[in-house]
Amino acid sequence: MTDVSEQHHSPQPSYPLPAPADGDPRFTYGLLHDIADVLQRNGFPRLEGTDWADLMTALGRFLYQSQEIS
């Protein structure tokens, strides 16, 4: 029998982060290029055309909480 105190609990997720009011200097075109390179090295097609904007949008949604306007 397992003691309740020994059970493992999943840690809380780290993302999304609070959205910075003035932008995040780490969220750059260089970061997008690095991610695109990793995707391509793992067999995914090279990003073309609007793929870049789509990747930027998807990454922004993953990284940051939406800023809701009331």
mmCIF file as Biopython writes it, N, C-alpha, C and O atoms, coordinates in Angstrom:
data_model
#
loop_
_atom_site.group_PDB
_atom_site.id
_atom_site.type_symbol
_atom_site.label_atom_id
_atom_site.label_alt_id
_atom_site.label_comp_id
_atom_site.label_asym_id
_atom_site.label_entity_id
_atom_site.label_seq_id
_atom_site.pdbx_PDB_ins_code
_atom_site.Cartn_x
_atom_site.Cartn_y
_atom_site.Cartn_z
_atom_site.occupancy
_atom_site.B_iso_or_equiv
_atom_site.auth_seq_id
_atom_site.auth_asym_id
_atom_site.pdbx_PDB_model_num
ATOM 1   N N  . MET A ? 1  ? 0.845   -1.169 0.000   1.0 0.0 1  A 1 
ATOM 2   C CA . MET A ? 1  ? 0.000   0.000  0.000   1.0 0.0 1  A 1 
ATOM 3   C C  . MET A ? 1  ? 0.893   1.235  0.000   1.0 0.0 1  A 1 
ATOM 4   O O  . MET A ? 1  ? 1.902   1.295  0.702   1.0 0.0 1  A 1 
ATOM 5   N N  . THR A ? 2  ? 0.496   2.219  -0.806  1.0 0.0 2  A 1 
ATOM 6   C CA . THR A ? 2  ? 1.292   3.439  -0.940  1.0 0.0 2  A 1 
ATOM 7   C C  . THR A ? 2  ? 0.742   4.531  -0.045  1.0 0.0 2  A 1 
ATOM 8   O O  . THR A ? 2  ? -0.460  4.799  -0.044  1.0 0.0 2  A 1 
ATOM 9   N N  . ASP A ? 3  ? 1.614   5.151  0.708   1.0 0.0 3  A 1 
ATOM 10  C CA . ASP A ? 3  ? 1.236   6.277  1.556   1.0 0.0 3  A 1 
ATOM 11  C C  . ASP A ? 3  ? 0.890   7.459  0.651   1.0 0.0 3  A 1 
ATOM 12  O O  . ASP A ? 3  ? 1.582   7.706  -0.336  1.0 0.0 3  A 1 
ATOM 13  N N  . VAL A ? 4  ? -0.168  8.184  0.979   1.0 0.0 4  A 1 
ATOM 14  C CA . VAL A ? 4  ? -0.608  9.329  0.178   1.0 0.0 4  A 1 
ATOM 15  C C  . VAL A ? 4  ? 0.518   10.351 0.021   1.0 0.0 4  A 1 
ATOM 16  O O  . VAL A ? 4  ? 0.631   10.977 -1.032  1.0 0.0 4  A 1 
ATOM 17  N N  . SER A ? 5  ? 1.332   10.528 1.024   1.0 0.0 5  A 1 
ATOM 18  C CA . SER A ? 5  ? 2.413   11.506 0.962   1.0 0.0 5  A 1 
ATOM 19  C C  . SER A ? 5  ? 3.487   11.094 -0.043  1.0 0.0 5  A 1 
ATOM 20  O O  . SER A ? 5  ? 4.289   11.932 -0.458  1.0 0.0 5  A 1 
ATOM 21  N N  . GLU A ? 6  ? 3.519   9.827  -0.441  1.0 0.0 6  A 1 
ATOM 22  C CA . GLU A ? 6  ? 4.507   9.345  -1.398  1.0 0.0 6  A 1 
ATOM 23  C C  . GLU A ? 6  ? 4.032   9.442  -2.843  1.0 0.0 6  A 1 
ATOM 24  O O  . GLU A ? 6  ? 4.821   9.238  -3.766  1.0 0.0 6  A 1 
ATOM 25  N N  . GLN A ? 7  ? 2.751   9.752  -3.051  1.0 0.0 7  A 1 
ATOM 26  C CA . GLN A ? 7  ? 2.242   9.841  -4.411  1.0 0.0 7  A 1 
ATOM 27  C C  . GLN A ? 7  ? 2.853   11.061 -5.104  1.0 0.0 7  A 1 
ATOM 28  O O  . GLN A ? 7  ? 3.073   12.104 -4.489  1.0 0.0 7  A 1 
ATOM 29  N N  . HIS A ? 8  ? 3.115   10.898 -6.391  1.0 0.0 8  A 1 
ATOM 30  C CA . HIS A ? 8  ? 3.696   11.985 -7.174  1.0 0.0 8  A 1 
ATOM 31  C C  . HIS A ? 8  ? 2.581   12.787 -7.819  1.0 0.0 8  A 1 
ATOM 32  O O  . HIS A ? 8  ? 1.633   12.229 -8.371  1.0 0.0 8  A 1 
ATOM 33  N N  . HIS A ? 9  ? 2.708   14.085 -7.742  1.0 0.0 9  A 1 
ATOM 34  C CA . HIS A ? 9  ? 1.735   14.976 -8.358  1.0 0.0 9  A 1 
ATOM 35  C C  . HIS A ? 9  ? 2.406   15.698 -9.514  1.0 0.0 9  A 1 
ATOM 36  O O  . HIS A ? 9  ? 3.584   16.048 -9.444  1.0 0.0 9  A 1 
ATOM 37  N N  . SER A ? 10 ? 1.651   15.913 -10.566 1.0 0.0 10 A 1 
ATOM 38  C CA . SER A ? 10 ? 2.187   16.635 -11.709 1.0 0.0 10 A 1 
ATOM 39  C C  . SER A ? 10 ? 2.434   18.081 -11.311 1.0 0.0 10 A 1 
ATOM 40  O O  . SER A ? 10 ? 1.589   18.704 -10.667 1.0 0.0 10 A 1 
ATOM 41  N N  . PRO A ? 11 ? 3.581   18.613 -11.687 1.0 0.0 11 A 1 
ATOM 42  C CA . PRO A ? 11 ? 3.851   20.023 -11.371 1.0 0.0 11 A 1 
ATOM 43  C C  . PRO A ? 11 ? 2.931   20.923 -12.199 1.0 0.0 11 A 1 
ATOM 44  O O  . PRO A ? 11 ? 2.450   20.531 -13.262 1.0 0.0 11 A 1 
ATOM 45  N N  . GLN A ? 12 ? 2.705   22.102 -11.706 1.0 0.0 12 A 1 
ATOM 46  C CA . GLN A ? 12 ? 1.907   23.080 -12.431 1.0 0.0 12 A 1 
ATOM 47  C C  . GLN A ? 12 ? 2.678   23.506 -13.683 1.0 0.0 12 A 1 
ATOM 48  O O  . GLN A ? 12 ? 3.908   23.564 -13.659 1.0 0.0 12 A 1 
ATOM 49  N N  . PRO A ? 13 ? 1.971   23.803 -14.769 1.0 0.0 13 A 1 
ATOM 50  C CA . PRO A ? 13 ? 2.663   24.222 -15.993 1.0 0.0 13 A 1 
ATOM 51  C C  . PRO A ? 13 ? 3.362   25.570 -15.810 1.0 0.0 13 A 1 
ATOM 52  O O  . PRO A ? 13 ? 2.925   26.409 -15.022 1.0 0.0 13 A 1 
ATOM 53  N N  . SER A ? 14 ? 4.432   25.757 -16.538 1.0 0.0 14 A 1 
ATOM 54  C CA . SER A ? 14 ? 5.188   27.007 -16.494 1.0 0.0 14 A 1 
ATOM 55  C C  . SER A ? 14 ? 4.611   28.065 -17.435 1.0 0.0 14 A 1 
ATOM 56  O O  . SER A ? 14 ? 4.838   29.261 -17.255 1.0 0.0 14 A 1 
ATOM 57  N N  . TYR A ? 15 ? 3.869   27.612 -18.429 1.0 0.0 15 A 1 
ATOM 58  C CA . TYR A ? 15 ? 3.334   28.519 -19.455 1.0 0.0 15 A 1 
ATOM 59  C C  . TYR A ? 15 ? 1.822   28.461 -19.456 1.0 0.0 15 A 1 
ATOM 60  O O  . TYR A ? 15 ? 1.250   27.427 -19.113 1.0 0.0 15 A 1 
ATOM 61  N N  . PRO A ? 16 ? 1.162   29.535 -19.829 1.0 0.0 16 A 1 
ATOM 62  C CA . PRO A ? 16 ? 1.692   30.778 -20.370 1.0 0.0 16 A 1 
ATOM 63  C C  . PRO A ? 16 ? 2.201   31.711 -19.273 1.0 0.0 16 A 1 
ATOM 64  O O  . PRO A ? 16 ? 1.759   31.662 -18.125 1.0 0.0 16 A 1 
ATOM 65  N N  . LEU A ? 17 ? 3.135   32.552 -19.666 1.0 0.0 17 A 1 
ATOM 66  C CA . LEU A ? 17 ? 3.691   33.569 -18.783 1.0 0.0 17 A 1 
ATOM 67  C C  . LEU A ? 17 ? 2.793   34.799 -18.806 1.0 0.0 17 A 1 
ATOM 68  O O  . LEU A ? 17 ? 2.021   34.988 -19.746 1.0 0.0 17 A 1 
ATOM 69  N N  . PRO A ? 18 ? 2.890   35.636 -17.776 1.0 0.0 18 A 1 
ATOM 70  C CA . PRO A ? 18 ? 2.178   36.917 -17.852 1.0 0.0 18 A 1 
ATOM 71  C C  . PRO A ? 18 ? 2.714   37.710 -19.055 1.0 0.0 18 A 1 
ATOM 72  O O  . PRO A ? 18 ? 3.923   37.770 -19.280 1.0 0.0 18 A 1 
ATOM 73  N N  . ALA A ? 19 ? 1.815   38.301 -19.803 1.0 0.0 19 A 1 
ATOM 74  C CA . ALA A ? 19 ? 2.228   39.067 -20.983 1.0 0.0 19 A 1 
ATOM 75  C C  . ALA A ? 19 ? 2.896   40.364 -20.534 1.0 0.0 19 A 1 
ATOM 76  O O  . ALA A ? 19 ? 2.296   41.145 -19.794 1.0 0.0 19 A 1 
ATOM 77  N N  . PRO A ? 20 ? 4.136   40.602 -20.974 1.0 0.0 20 A 1 
ATOM 78  C CA . PRO A ? 20 ? 4.814   41.840 -20.583 1.0 0.0 20 A 1 
ATOM 79  C C  . PRO A ? 20 ? 4.177   43.040 -21.286 1.0 0.0 20 A 1 
ATOM 80  O O  . PRO A ? 20 ? 3.840   42.971 -22.468 1.0 0.0 20 A 1 
ATOM 81  N N  . ALA A ? 21 ? 4.017   44.121 -20.559 1.0 0.0 21 A 1 
ATOM 82  C CA . ALA A ? 21 ? 3.371   45.320 -21.104 1.0 0.0 21 A 1 
ATOM 83  C C  . ALA A ? 21 ? 4.180   45.934 -22.246 1.0 0.0 21 A 1 
ATOM 84  O O  . ALA A ? 21 ? 3.604   46.439 -23.209 1.0 0.0 21 A 1 
ATOM 85  N N  . ASP A ? 22 ? 5.490   45.894 -22.148 1.0 0.0 22 A 1 
ATOM 86  C CA . ASP A ? 22 ? 6.354   46.542 -23.142 1.0 0.0 22 A 1 
ATOM 87  C C  . ASP A ? 22 ? 7.028   45.550 -24.076 1.0 0.0 22 A 1 
ATOM 88  O O  . ASP A ? 22 ? 8.056   45.875 -24.670 1.0 0.0 22 A 1 
ATOM 89  N N  . GLY A ? 23 ? 6.483   44.362 -24.221 1.0 0.0 23 A 1 
ATOM 90  C CA . GLY A ? 23 ? 7.116   43.347 -25.063 1.0 0.0 23 A 1 
ATOM 91  C C  . GLY A ? 23 ? 8.195   42.612 -24.296 1.0 0.0 23 A 1 
ATOM 92  O O  . GLY A ? 23 ? 8.553   42.985 -23.179 1.0 0.0 23 A 1 
ATOM 93  N N  . ASP A ? 24 ? 8.701   41.570 -24.909 1.0 0.0 24 A 1 
ATOM 94  C CA . ASP A ? 24 ? 9.723   40.735 -24.281 1.0 0.0 24 A 1 
ATOM 95  C C  . ASP A ? 24 ? 10.933  40.716 -25.209 1.0 0.0 24 A 1 
ATOM 96  O O  . ASP A ? 24 ? 10.825  40.250 -26.343 1.0 0.0 24 A 1 
ATOM 97  N N  . PRO A ? 25 ? 12.071  41.206 -24.757 1.0 0.0 25 A 1 
ATOM 98  C CA . PRO A ? 25 ? 13.249  41.250 -25.628 1.0 0.0 25 A 1 
ATOM 99  C C  . PRO A ? 25 ? 13.747  39.867 -26.058 1.0 0.0 25 A 1 
ATOM 100 O O  . PRO A ? 25 ? 14.544  39.766 -26.990 1.0 0.0 25 A 1 
ATOM 101 N N  . ARG A ? 26 ? 13.293  38.813 -25.399 1.0 0.0 26 A 1 
ATOM 102 C CA . ARG A ? 26 ? 13.691  37.454 -25.790 1.0 0.0 26 A 1 
ATOM 103 C C  . ARG A ? 26 ? 12.888  36.943 -26.971 1.0 0.0 26 A 1 
ATOM 104 O O  . ARG A ? 26 ? 13.318  36.011 -27.650 1.0 0.0 26 A 1 
ATOM 105 N N  . PHE A ? 27 ? 11.720  37.539 -27.232 1.0 0.0 27 A 1 
ATOM 106 C CA . PHE A ? 27 ? 10.830  37.108 -28.313 1.0 0.0 27 A 1 
ATOM 107 C C  . PHE A ? 27 ? 11.249  37.854 -29.582 1.0 0.0 27 A 1 
ATOM 108 O O  . PHE A ? 27 ? 10.735  38.928 -29.892 1.0 0.0 27 A 1 
ATOM 109 N N  . THR A ? 28 ? 12.194  37.253 -30.302 1.0 0.0 28 A 1 
ATOM 110 C CA . THR A ? 28 ? 12.814  37.919 -31.447 1.0 0.0 28 A 1 
ATOM 111 C C  . THR A ? 28 ? 12.685  37.080 -32.712 1.0 0.0 28 A 1 
ATOM 112 O O  . THR A ? 28 ? 12.273  35.921 -32.670 1.0 0.0 28 A 1 
ATOM 113 N N  . TYR A ? 29 ? 13.048  37.694 -33.842 1.0 0.0 29 A 1 
ATOM 114 C CA . TYR A ? 29 ? 13.103  36.942 -35.091 1.0 0.0 29 A 1 
ATOM 115 C C  . TYR A ? 29 ? 14.168  35.853 -35.012 1.0 0.0 29 A 1 
ATOM 116 O O  . TYR A ? 29 ? 14.031  34.797 -35.631 1.0 0.0 29 A 1 
ATOM 117 N N  . GLY A ? 30 ? 15.227  36.110 -34.249 1.0 0.0 30 A 1 
ATOM 118 C CA . GLY A ? 30 ? 16.252  35.086 -34.055 1.0 0.0 30 A 1 
ATOM 119 C C  . GLY A ? 30 ? 15.692  33.845 -33.393 1.0 0.0 30 A 1 
ATOM 120 O O  . GLY A ? 30 ? 16.039  32.726 -33.769 1.0 0.0 30 A 1 
ATOM 121 N N  . LEU A ? 31 ? 14.814  34.036 -32.394 1.0 0.0 31 A 1 
ATOM 122 C CA . LEU A ? 31 ? 14.165  32.901 -31.728 1.0 0.0 31 A 1 
ATOM 123 C C  . LEU A ? 31 ? 13.315  32.133 -32.731 1.0 0.0 31 A 1 
ATOM 124 O O  . LEU A ? 31 ? 13.354  30.903 -32.759 1.0 0.0 31 A 1 
ATOM 125 N N  . LEU A ? 32 ? 12.549  32.841 -33.551 1.0 0.0 32 A 1 
ATOM 126 C CA . LEU A ? 32 ? 11.727  32.180 -34.570 1.0 0.0 32 A 1 
ATOM 127 C C  . LEU A ? 32 ? 12.583  31.381 -35.543 1.0 0.0 32 A 1 
ATOM 128 O O  . LEU A ? 32 ? 12.240  30.253 -35.896 1.0 0.0 32 A 1 
ATOM 129 N N  . HIS A ? 33 ? 13.698  31.966 -35.976 1.0 0.0 33 A 1 
ATOM 130 C CA . HIS A ? 33 ? 14.597  31.254 -36.892 1.0 0.0 33 A 1 
ATOM 131 C C  . HIS A ? 33 ? 15.176  30.004 -36.229 1.0 0.0 33 A 1 
ATOM 132 O O  . HIS A ? 33 ? 15.289  28.957 -36.866 1.0 0.0 33 A 1 
ATOM 133 N N  . ASP A ? 34 ? 15.543  30.115 -34.951 1.0 0.0 34 A 1 
ATOM 134 C CA . ASP A ? 34 ? 16.065  28.946 -34.231 1.0 0.0 34 A 1 
ATOM 135 C C  . ASP A ? 34 ? 15.027  27.832 -34.174 1.0 0.0 34 A 1 
ATOM 136 O O  . ASP A ? 34 ? 15.352  26.664 -34.387 1.0 0.0 34 A 1 
ATOM 137 N N  . ILE A ? 35 ? 13.781  28.192 -33.887 1.0 0.0 35 A 1 
ATOM 138 C CA . ILE A ? 35 ? 12.714  27.189 -33.813 1.0 0.0 35 A 1 
ATOM 139 C C  . ILE A ? 35 ? 12.467  26.584 -35.189 1.0 0.0 35 A 1 
ATOM 140 O O  . ILE A ? 35 ? 12.284  25.373 -35.313 1.0 0.0 35 A 1 
ATOM 141 N N  . ALA A ? 36 ? 12.459  27.418 -36.220 1.0 0.0 36 A 1 
ATOM 142 C CA . ALA A ? 36 ? 12.270  26.922 -37.589 1.0 0.0 36 A 1 
ATOM 143 C C  . ALA A ? 36 ? 13.398  25.963 -37.971 1.0 0.0 36 A 1 
ATOM 144 O O  . ALA A ? 36 ? 13.154  24.943 -38.614 1.0 0.0 36 A 1 
ATOM 145 N N  . ASP A ? 37 ? 14.632  26.287 -37.577 1.0 0.0 37 A 1 
ATOM 146 C CA . ASP A ? 37 ? 15.771  25.404 -37.862 1.0 0.0 37 A 1 
ATOM 147 C C  . ASP A ? 37 ? 15.602  24.051 -37.172 1.0 0.0 37 A 1 
ATOM 148 O O  . ASP A ? 37 ? 15.875  23.009 -37.767 1.0 0.0 37 A 1 
ATOM 149 N N  . VAL A ? 38 ? 15.153  24.069 -35.920 1.0 0.0 38 A 1 
ATOM 150 C CA . VAL A ? 38 ? 14.942  22.813 -35.188 1.0 0.0 38 A 1 
ATOM 151 C C  . VAL A ? 38 ? 13.861  21.984 -35.880 1.0 0.0 38 A 1 
ATOM 152 O O  . VAL A ? 38 ? 14.013  20.773 -36.042 1.0 0.0 38 A 1 
ATOM 153 N N  . LEU A ? 39 ? 12.781  22.629 -36.284 1.0 0.0 39 A 1 
ATOM 154 C CA . LEU A ? 39 ? 11.722  21.902 -36.989 1.0 0.0 39 A 1 
ATOM 155 C C  . LEU A ? 39 ? 12.267  21.255 -38.257 1.0 0.0 39 A 1 
ATOM 156 O O  . LEU A ? 39 ? 12.000  20.083 -38.522 1.0 0.0 39 A 1 
ATOM 157 N N  . GLN A ? 40 ? 13.028  22.012 -39.039 1.0 0.0 40 A 1 
ATOM 158 C CA . GLN A ? 40 ? 13.561  21.488 -40.294 1.0 0.0 40 A 1 
ATOM 159 C C  . GLN A ? 40 ? 14.555  20.349 -40.051 1.0 0.0 40 A 1 
ATOM 160 O O  . GLN A ? 40 ? 14.546  19.358 -40.781 1.0 0.0 40 A 1 
ATOM 161 N N  . ARG A ? 41 ? 15.405  20.481 -39.039 1.0 0.0 41 A 1 
ATOM 162 C CA . ARG A ? 41 ? 16.366  19.414 -38.724 1.0 0.0 41 A 1 
ATOM 163 C C  . ARG A ? 41 ? 15.665  18.129 -38.300 1.0 0.0 41 A 1 
ATOM 164 O O  . ARG A ? 41 ? 16.230  17.041 -38.408 1.0 0.0 41 A 1 
ATOM 165 N N  . ASN A ? 42 ? 14.433  18.261 -37.818 1.0 0.0 42 A 1 
ATOM 166 C CA . ASN A ? 42 ? 13.669  17.095 -37.390 1.0 0.0 42 A 1 
ATOM 167 C C  . ASN A ? 42 ? 12.712  16.604 -38.459 1.0 0.0 42 A 1 
ATOM 168 O O  . ASN A ? 42 ? 11.775  15.860 -38.168 1.0 0.0 42 A 1 
ATOM 169 N N  . GLY A ? 43 ? 12.945  17.018 -39.695 1.0 0.0 43 A 1 
ATOM 170 C CA . GLY A ? 43 ? 12.202  16.469 -40.812 1.0 0.0 43 A 1 
ATOM 171 C C  . GLY A ? 43 ? 10.981  17.249 -41.260 1.0 0.0 43 A 1 
ATOM 172 O O  . GLY A ? 43 ? 10.296  16.830 -42.193 1.0 0.0 43 A 1 
ATOM 173 N N  . PHE A ? 44 ? 10.691  18.373 -40.619 1.0 0.0 44 A 1 
ATOM 174 C CA . PHE A ? 44 ? 9.555   19.180 -41.044 1.0 0.0 44 A 1 
ATOM 175 C C  . PHE A ? 44 ? 9.974   20.079 -42.194 1.0 0.0 44 A 1 
ATOM 176 O O  . PHE A ? 44 ? 11.150  20.423 -42.316 1.0 0.0 44 A 1 
ATOM 177 N N  . PRO A ? 45 ? 9.022   20.466 -43.042 1.0 0.0 45 A 1 
ATOM 178 C CA . PRO A ? 45 ? 9.371   21.319 -44.181 1.0 0.0 45 A 1 
ATOM 179 C C  . PRO A ? 45 ? 9.861   22.695 -43.733 1.0 0.0 45 A 1 
ATOM 180 O O  . PRO A ? 45 ? 9.537   23.176 -42.647 1.0 0.0 45 A 1 
ATOM 181 N N  . ARG A ? 46 ? 10.640  23.297 -44.597 1.0 0.0 46 A 1 
ATOM 182 C CA . ARG A ? 46 ? 11.150  24.653 -44.381 1.0 0.0 46 A 1 
ATOM 183 C C  . ARG A ? 46 ? 9.975   25.630 -44.360 1.0 0.0 46 A 1 
ATOM 184 O O  . ARG A ? 46 ? 9.038   25.495 -45.147 1.0 0.0 46 A 1 
ATOM 185 N N  . LEU A ? 47 ? 10.026  26.614 -43.458 1.0 0.0 47 A 1 
ATOM 186 C CA . LEU A ? 47 ? 8.976   27.620 -43.400 1.0 0.0 47 A 1 
ATOM 187 C C  . LEU A ? 47 ? 9.061   28.530 -44.620 1.0 0.0 47 A 1 
ATOM 188 O O  . LEU A ? 47 ? 10.151  28.911 -45.047 1.0 0.0 47 A 1 
ATOM 189 N N  . GLU A ? 48 ? 7.917   28.869 -45.171 1.0 0.0 48 A 1 
ATOM 190 C CA . GLU A ? 48 ? 7.832   29.741 -46.337 1.0 0.0 48 A 1 
ATOM 191 C C  . GLU A ? 48 ? 6.670   30.708 -46.157 1.0 0.0 48 A 1 
ATOM 192 O O  . GLU A ? 48 ? 5.721   30.412 -45.431 1.0 0.0 48 A 1 
ATOM 193 N N  . GLY A ? 49 ? 6.741   31.839 -46.802 1.0 0.0 49 A 1 
ATOM 194 C CA . GLY A ? 49 ? 5.628   32.788 -46.862 1.0 0.0 49 A 1 
ATOM 195 C C  . GLY A ? 49 ? 5.044   33.119 -45.501 1.0 0.0 49 A 1 
ATOM 196 O O  . GLY A ? 49 ? 5.753   33.549 -44.591 1.0 0.0 49 A 1 
ATOM 197 N N  . THR A ? 50 ? 3.739   32.914 -45.376 1.0 0.0 50 A 1 
ATOM 198 C CA . THR A ? 50 ? 3.037   33.281 -44.138 1.0 0.0 50 A 1 
ATOM 199 C C  . THR A ? 50 ? 3.280   32.310 -42.983 1.0 0.0 50 A 1 
ATOM 200 O O  . THR A ? 50 ? 2.790   32.528 -41.875 1.0 0.0 50 A 1 
ATOM 201 N N  . ASP A ? 51 ? 4.038   31.232 -43.242 1.0 0.0 51 A 1 
ATOM 202 C CA . ASP A ? 51 ? 4.388   30.315 -42.145 1.0 0.0 51 A 1 
ATOM 203 C C  . ASP A ? 51 ? 5.078   31.071 -41.012 1.0 0.0 51 A 1 
ATOM 204 O O  . ASP A ? 51 ? 4.871   30.751 -39.842 1.0 0.0 51 A 1 
ATOM 205 N N  . TRP A ? 52 ? 5.899   32.075 -41.350 1.0 0.0 52 A 1 
ATOM 206 C CA . TRP A ? 52 ? 6.642   32.823 -40.337 1.0 0.0 52 A 1 
ATOM 207 C C  . TRP A ? 52 ? 5.692   33.560 -39.402 1.0 0.0 52 A 1 
ATOM 208 O O  . TRP A ? 52 ? 5.861   33.520 -38.183 1.0 0.0 52 A 1 
ATOM 209 N N  . ALA A ? 53 ? 4.703   34.228 -39.967 1.0 0.0 53 A 1 
ATOM 210 C CA . ALA A ? 53 ? 3.728   34.960 -39.150 1.0 0.0 53 A 1 
ATOM 211 C C  . ALA A ? 53 ? 2.899   33.978 -38.323 1.0 0.0 53 A 1 
ATOM 212 O O  . ALA A ? 53 ? 2.586   34.243 -37.162 1.0 0.0 53 A 1 
ATOM 213 N N  . ASP A ? 54 ? 2.547   32.843 -38.929 1.0 0.0 54 A 1 
ATOM 214 C CA . ASP A ? 54 ? 1.766   31.831 -38.202 1.0 0.0 54 A 1 
ATOM 215 C C  . ASP A ? 54 ? 2.558   31.259 -37.033 1.0 0.0 54 A 1 
ATOM 216 O O  . ASP A ? 54 ? 2.008   31.052 -35.951 1.0 0.0 54 A 1 
ATOM 217 N N  . LEU A ? 55 ? 3.856   31.001 -37.246 1.0 0.0 55 A 1 
ATOM 218 C CA . LEU A ? 55 ? 4.700   30.499 -36.158 1.0 0.0 55 A 1 
ATOM 219 C C  . LEU A ? 55 ? 4.813   31.542 -35.052 1.0 0.0 55 A 1 
ATOM 220 O O  . LEU A ? 55 ? 4.747   31.201 -33.871 1.0 0.0 55 A 1 
ATOM 221 N N  . MET A ? 56 ? 4.983   32.806 -35.421 1.0 0.0 56 A 1 
ATOM 222 C CA . MET A ? 56 ? 5.092   33.877 -34.426 1.0 0.0 56 A 1 
ATOM 223 C C  . MET A ? 56 ? 3.809   33.952 -33.591 1.0 0.0 56 A 1 
ATOM 224 O O  . MET A ? 56 ? 3.870   34.093 -32.369 1.0 0.0 56 A 1 
ATOM 225 N N  . THR A ? 57 ? 2.670   33.859 -34.239 1.0 0.0 57 A 1 
ATOM 226 C CA . THR A ? 57 ? 1.388   33.918 -33.538 1.0 0.0 57 A 1 
ATOM 227 C C  . THR A ? 57 ? 1.222   32.722 -32.606 1.0 0.0 57 A 1 
ATOM 228 O O  . THR A ? 57 ? 0.835   32.882 -31.449 1.0 0.0 57 A 1 
ATOM 229 N N  . ALA A ? 58 ? 1.515   31.523 -33.112 1.0 0.0 58 A 1 
ATOM 230 C CA . ALA A ? 58 ? 1.361   30.308 -32.297 1.0 0.0 58 A 1 
ATOM 231 C C  . ALA A ? 58 ? 2.303   30.336 -31.097 1.0 0.0 58 A 1 
ATOM 232 O O  . ALA A ? 58 ? 1.909   29.972 -29.988 1.0 0.0 58 A 1 
ATOM 233 N N  . LEU A ? 59 ? 3.530   30.760 -31.311 1.0 0.0 59 A 1 
ATOM 234 C CA . LEU A ? 59 ? 4.492   30.815 -30.220 1.0 0.0 59 A 1 
ATOM 235 C C  . LEU A ? 59 ? 4.074   31.859 -29.190 1.0 0.0 59 A 1 
ATOM 236 O O  . LEU A ? 59 ? 4.179   31.625 -27.986 1.0 0.0 59 A 1 
ATOM 237 N N  . GLY A ? 60 ? 3.606   32.998 -29.658 1.0 0.0 60 A 1 
ATOM 238 C CA . GLY A ? 60 ? 3.132   34.033 -28.736 1.0 0.0 60 A 1 
ATOM 239 C C  . GLY A ? 60 ? 1.963   33.547 -27.895 1.0 0.0 60 A 1 
ATOM 240 O O  . GLY A ? 60 ? 1.892   33.851 -26.704 1.0 0.0 60 A 1 
ATOM 241 N N  . ARG A ? 61 ? 1.049   32.798 -28.495 1.0 0.0 61 A 1 
ATOM 242 C CA . ARG A ? 61 ? -0.094  32.260 -27.752 1.0 0.0 61 A 1 
ATOM 243 C C  . ARG A ? 61 ? 0.354   31.235 -26.715 1.0 0.0 61 A 1 
ATOM 244 O O  . ARG A ? 61 ? -0.209  31.161 -25.623 1.0 0.0 61 A 1 
ATOM 245 N N  . PHE A ? 62 ? 1.372   30.444 -27.062 1.0 0.0 62 A 1 
ATOM 246 C CA . PHE A ? 62 ? 1.888   29.458 -26.115 1.0 0.0 62 A 1 
ATOM 247 C C  . PHE A ? 62 ? 2.612   30.140 -24.950 1.0 0.0 62 A 1 
ATOM 248 O O  . PHE A ? 62 ? 2.426   29.769 -23.791 1.0 0.0 62 A 1 
ATOM 249 N N  . LEU A ? 63 ? 3.434   31.136 -25.270 1.0 0.0 63 A 1 
ATOM 250 C CA . LEU A ? 63 ? 4.289   31.750 -24.248 1.0 0.0 63 A 1 
ATOM 251 C C  . LEU A ? 63 ? 3.555   32.669 -23.284 1.0 0.0 63 A 1 
ATOM 252 O O  . LEU A ? 63 ? 3.839   32.662 -22.086 1.0 0.0 63 A 1 
ATOM 253 N N  . TYR A ? 64 ? 2.620   33.458 -23.789 1.0 0.0 64 A 1 
ATOM 254 C CA . TYR A ? 64 ? 2.051   34.548 -22.990 1.0 0.0 64 A 1 
ATOM 255 C C  . TYR A ? 64 ? 0.547   34.434 -22.824 1.0 0.0 64 A 1 
ATOM 256 O O  . TYR A ? 64 ? -0.170  33.994 -23.722 1.0 0.0 64 A 1 
ATOM 257 N N  . GLN A ? 65 ? 0.091   34.844 -21.649 1.0 0.0 65 A 1 
ATOM 258 C CA . GLN A ? 65 ? -1.341  34.927 -21.388 1.0 0.0 65 A 1 
ATOM 259 C C  . GLN A ? 65 ? -1.921  36.035 -22.266 1.0 0.0 65 A 1 
ATOM 260 O O  . GLN A ? 65 ? -1.274  37.056 -22.500 1.0 0.0 65 A 1 
ATOM 261 N N  . SER A ? 66 ? -3.136  35.825 -22.746 1.0 0.0 66 A 1 
ATOM 262 C CA . SER A ? 66 ? -3.747  36.866 -23.561 1.0 0.0 66 A 1 
ATOM 263 C C  . SER A ? 66 ? -4.064  38.072 -22.691 1.0 0.0 66 A 1 
ATOM 264 O O  . SER A ? 66 ? -4.412  37.940 -21.518 1.0 0.0 66 A 1 
ATOM 265 N N  . GLN A ? 67 ? -3.938  39.241 -23.287 1.0 0.0 67 A 1 
ATOM 266 C CA . GLN A ? 67 ? -4.288  40.473 -22.590 1.0 0.0 67 A 1 
ATOM 267 C C  . GLN A ? 67 ? -5.723  40.792 -22.961 1.0 0.0 67 A 1 
ATOM 268 O O  . GLN A ? 67 ? -6.005  41.329 -24.032 1.0 0.0 67 A 1 
ATOM 269 N N  . GLU A ? 68 ? -6.618  40.451 -22.056 1.0 0.0 68 A 1 
ATOM 270 C CA . GLU A ? 68 ? -8.037  40.657 -22.318 1.0 0.0 68 A 1 
ATOM 271 C C  . GLU A ? 68 ? -8.387  42.124 -22.149 1.0 0.0 68 A 1 
ATOM 272 O O  . GLU A ? 68 ? -7.955  42.779 -21.201 1.0 0.0 68 A 1 
ATOM 273 N N  . ILE A ? 69 ? -9.173  42.622 -23.079 1.0 0.0 69 A 1 
ATOM 274 C CA . ILE A ? 69 ? -9.619  44.014 -23.024 1.0 0.0 69 A 1 
ATOM 275 C C  . ILE A ? 69 ? -11.036 44.027 -22.478 1.0 0.0 69 A 1 
ATOM 276 O O  . ILE A ? 69 ? -11.919 43.372 -23.032 1.0 0.0 69 A 1 
ATOM 277 N N  . SER A ? 70 ? -11.268 44.774 -21.383 1.0 0.0 70 A 1 
ATOM 278 C CA . SER A ? 70 ? -12.610 44.786 -20.813 1.0 0.0 70 A 1 
ATOM 279 C C  . SER A ? 70 ? -13.361 46.032 -21.196 1.0 0.0 70 A 1 
ATOM 280 O O  . SER A ? 70 ? -14.514 46.205 -20.799 1.0 0.0 70 A 1 
#
